[in-house]
């Protein structure tokens, strides 16, 4: 009986795992195109543009190529909230998915090297009397 229960569990669990958001190399999305020119354009953009792999995977779920490129442009060079992005997998239709992706974008973060406005300026006070030199 446990063999049957295990098989039934596998039948129901495998599709749920398949719905999970998996990161994919943006170059792999180029297989959605049929025209060689579009494939080459996609490969060129995938090599030169910074696309979050998780967000790109959601964009690849877009049915229309125009919606795919719109989604691509919206996530290019952006920071994504992964928890919010996971909800986009269940979105119905290209427009709903795009709205979901837009809501998963996070505001840009300041680089750690940018310390302007964080520290107070150093004020160097000179002593009233000059320092004595030691011999």
Secondary structure, 3 states (H helix, E strand, C coil): CHHHHHHHHHHHHHHHHHCCCCCCCHHHHHHHCCCHHHHHHHHHHHHHCCCCHHHHHHHCCCCCHHHHHHHHHHHCCCEECHHHHHHHHHCCCHHHHHHHHHHHEECCCCCCCCCCCCCCCCCCCCCCCCCCCCC
